[in-house]
Amino acid sequence: MIDFTRKTGLPPEQEGYARRVAALAREIYGETPKACVVTFGCQQNVSDSERIKGILIAMGYRLTENQQEAHFILFNTCAVREHAEDRVYGNIGRTKLIKQENPKKIVAVCGCMAQRQSVADKIKNSYPYVDLVFGTQGRHRLPEWIYSRLAGGGRRFELGMEDGVPENLPVARDGKLRGWLPIMYGCDNFCTYCIVPYVRGRERSRTSAAILDEAREMIAAGFKEITLLGQNVNSYGKGLEEDINFAELLRRVCAIEGDFRVRFMTSHPKDCTKELIDVIRDNPKISRHLHLPFQSGSDRILKQMNRRYTRARYLELIAYVKEQIPDVALTSDVIVGFPGETYEDFAQTLSLIREVRFDSLFTFIYSPREGTPAAALPDPVSREEKGKWFDELLRTQEVIGKENIRRRIGTTCRVLCDGKATAEGWLSGHTPGTAVAEFEGEESLIGQFVEVELTGFDNAYQGKVIEQ
């Protein structure tokens, strides 16, 4: 297990490396060094990058979005979709000229894609100007690795997995009102299409004390919305010495003093409990939004996906959610064209969508991932045919989504005002569900919760502020 004796900042041995990096980098570059972090993929990657940025600041780097002026360039990568990998390789390739202009600059690649040995080998052989590759763990050792390279050491490829969770690392958050708070890492589900358990490792929960401390820090810093993150938040608590589950963690977060809202993602249907739904119902601080990926409406395909729930079980959960939280916004993930899926299977997905009536869907055409069981399955349906199914799904959801929007016009909700809208004198904010609302108001409302009556819709809800 990782053992950090300090309550804040870097581990003691890495703190020493950080001081050496700060001095050596300034000597080499003749100025305060700058770092650029480019993030691909999910919210978990965004959260990881915030911690990497915090570590870089602790080493004396200033952050920049300009790769050309940066002395350290890092790509935090995603392995879920092939298109994401192609984009990463394109971005890495463009750093070749930057390194030619100044070979002392450091280029690094990390994250889910980098965790795969085949990718690390490709970078080693085809991108010789990449100095450092590390996976989804070990970022707390970044000062050591950067110092080694600056001091003349060779290229490093660090793909090792570690037990435990490094706590209390520095964080440089991207936002000021809405922020990410990881509660666990990894996944034990091994859905047959998914690469995540192989690149993120097994489930590892943070202690409730560490999570609550970070939540309090965020609230004290002015954050009004906190999103709890995990590959499967419903599994939170597994492996911890304390007796706690996700529902209880939510209760404890909501018990913190302050005016704030809590979201979470992602939930797995097999672990979603009535206790969790009841906690959402009973705590007004929790967003009235549930993202519950169903992936397919066919029991045959769900079994091949190793999802470990049935269509009936999913619909039973949704019925309970709607009964207990009538104003809930429901969203989900759907995969179209899983290997062996027939149109009859796909039709069951369409019928589930019509029955549940989601507010929005994240939809994907199946993309094989090397190393997953599904990648070896026969896949006789053409990409063109899958595309037709996909378009049919989008048309179906578009109709339902518009009907849901019309149903909410005339209602009132609590909106977190987080900035100006495009129109002069108008502001923009996030509803308790998934939508954005725009309304007239003074800029002094930015950063506050306001009651808004939804009066119309044009790309976003239009509304008016109810006098407080």
PyMOL commands that set and color helices and strands:
alter all, ss='L'
color gray80, all
select helices_A, chain A and resi 12-29+43-58+82-93+95-101+112-115+117-126+139-150+196-200+208-220+233-235+246-254+269-271+274-282+299-305+311-324+343-356+373-376+383-408+443-445
alter helices_A, ss='H'
color red, helices_A
select strands_A, chain A and resi 34-39+62-63+72-77+106-111+132-134+156-158+178-182+184-185+204-205+225-229+261-265+289-291+329-336+360-365+412-420+426-430+436-440+449-457+461-465
alter strands_A, ss='S'
color yellow, strands_A
deselect
rebuild
show_as cartoon
